[in-house]
């Protein structure tokens, strides 16, 4: 082979090896990203909000915002839009899930309480009593 054909062959070999190397790097990053997605998620917040949404479904039936389903395991049919921003907006659900994953469930619940007045009202302390004992402040409230 001539010198020019040998240089062209070396260039093609280099480009193929570079392409295969980048492809392996991309596949490795994809696999790591998939493992990170499944292993780092906080499912406790999602489960908590699923139970809360089911509870709100029963409350909505009692308030007349939805019609109960005749089938036992089906959700009620919504007549009016849901008041719970977590269940009504997929974008907000994703943001709160990510926030709960990275910063903890408490901060996500605080953000949700700022958005939903029913949740904020149910967390408001009632019957607050303040007492001072030996230079310390003791706070009592009814749960």
C-alpha positions as CSV (number, residue, x, y, z in Angstrom):
1,X,0.0,0.0,0.0
2,X,1.0,3.5,-0.7
3,X,1.8,6.0,2.0
4,X,-1.4,8.0,1.3
5,X,-3.6,5.0,1.6
6,X,-1.9,3.9,4.8
7,X,-2.5,7.4,6.3
8,X,-6.2,7.2,5.2
9,X,-6.5,3.8,6.8
10,X,-5.0,5.0,10.0
11,X,-7.4,8.0,10.0
12,X,-10.4,5.7,9.5
13,X,-9.1,3.4,12.3
14,X,-8.7,6.3,14.6
15,X,-12.2,7.7,13.9
16,X,-13.8,4.3,14.4
17,X,-12.0,3.7,17.7
18,X,-13.0,7.3,18.8
19,X,-16.6,6.6,17.8
20,X,-16.7,3.3,19.6
21,X,-15.1,4.9,22.7
22,X,-17.6,7.7,22.8
23,X,-20.4,5.3,22.3
24,X,-19.2,3.2,25.3
25,X,-18.8,6.4,27.4
26,X,-22.4,7.4,26.5
27,X,-23.8,4.0,27.4
28,X,-21.9,4.0,30.7
29,X,-23.4,7.5,31.5
30,X,-26.9,6.2,30.6
31,X,-26.6,3.2,32.8
32,X,-25.2,5.3,35.7
33,X,-28.1,7.8,35.2
34,X,-30.7,5.0,35.3
35,X,-29.2,3.6,38.5
36,X,-29.1,7.0,40.1
37,X,-32.7,7.7,39.2
38,X,-34.0,4.5,40.8
39,X,-31.6,4.4,43.8
40,X,-31.7,8.0,44.9
41,X,-35.4,8.7,44.8
42,X,-37.3,9.3,48.0
43,X,-40.4,7.1,47.8
44,X,-41.6,8.1,51.2
45,X,-42.9,11.4,50.0
46,X,-44.6,9.9,47.0
47,X,-46.3,7.2,49.2
48,X,-47.3,9.9,51.7
49,X,-48.8,12.0,49.0
50,X,-50.6,9.0,47.5
51,X,-52.3,8.3,50.8
52,X,-53.1,12.0,51.3
53,X,-54.6,12.1,47.8
54,X,-56.8,9.1,48.5
55,X,-57.9,10.8,51.8
56,X,-58.7,14.0,49.9
57,X,-60.7,11.9,47.4
58,X,-63.0,10.8,50.3
59,X,-63.2,14.4,51.6
60,X,-64.1,15.6,48.1
61,X,-67.0,13.0,48.0
62,X,-68.2,14.3,51.4
63,X,-68.0,17.9,50.2
64,X,-69.8,17.1,46.9
65,X,-66.8,17.9,44.7
66,X,-66.7,14.4,43.2
67,X,-69.1,11.4,42.7
68,X,-68.2,8.1,44.4
69,X,-67.5,5.2,42.0
70,X,-69.9,2.3,42.1
71,X,-66.9,-0.1,41.7
72,X,-65.2,-0.6,45.0
73,X,-61.5,-0.1,44.0
74,X,-61.9,2.8,41.6
75,X,-61.3,6.4,42.4
76,X,-64.2,8.8,42.6
77,X,-65.1,10.8,39.5
78,X,-64.1,14.5,39.8
79,X,-66.9,16.9,39.2
80,X,-64.9,20.0,40.1
81,X,-61.1,20.4,39.7
82,X,-59.0,19.0,42.5
83,X,-58.0,21.4,45.2
84,X,-54.8,19.5,45.9
85,X,-52.0,21.0,43.8
86,X,-49.9,17.9,44.1
87,X,-52.5,15.7,42.4
88,X,-53.7,18.3,39.9
89,X,-50.4,19.4,38.4
90,X,-47.8,16.9,37.1
91,X,-45.2,19.6,37.0
92,X,-45.6,20.5,40.6
93,X,-45.6,16.8,41.6
94,X,-42.2,16.4,39.8
95,X,-40.8,19.5,41.5
96,X,-42.0,18.5,45.0
97,X,-40.7,14.9,44.5
98,X,-37.3,16.3,43.4
99,X,-37.2,18.7,46.4
100,X,-38.1,15.8,48.7
101,X,-35.3,13.7,47.3
102,X,-32.7,16.4,47.6
103,X,-33.7,18.4,50.6
104,X,-35.9,16.1,52.6
105,X,-39.6,15.4,53.0
106,X,-40.2,18.3,55.5
107,X,-39.2,21.1,53.1
108,X,-41.5,19.6,50.4
109,X,-44.4,19.4,52.9
110,X,-43.7,23.0,53.9
111,X,-43.9,24.1,50.3
112,X,-47.1,22.2,49.7
113,X,-48.6,23.7,52.9
114,X,-47.8,27.1,51.4
115,X,-49.7,26.2,48.3
116,X,-52.7,24.4,49.8
117,X,-54.7,26.2,52.5
118,X,-56.4,23.0,53.8
119,X,-53.1,21.4,54.5
120,X,-51.7,24.6,56.1
121,X,-54.8,24.9,58.3
122,X,-54.6,21.3,59.5
123,X,-51.0,21.9,60.6
124,X,-51.7,25.1,62.4
125,X,-51.3,24.6,66.1
126,X,-54.4,25.1,68.3
127,X,-54.6,25.8,72.0
128,X,-51.1,27.1,72.3
129,X,-49.9,27.7,75.9
130,X,-46.6,29.3,76.8
131,X,-45.0,28.7,80.2
132,X,-41.6,29.7,81.6
133,X,-39.9,27.2,83.8
134,X,-36.5,28.1,85.3
135,X,-35.4,30.4,82.5
136,X,-36.7,28.1,79.7
137,X,-39.7,28.5,77.5
138,X,-42.1,25.6,77.3
139,X,-44.7,25.5,74.5
140,X,-47.8,23.2,74.7
141,X,-50.4,22.8,72.0
142,X,-53.2,20.4,71.2
143,X,-52.7,17.9,68.4
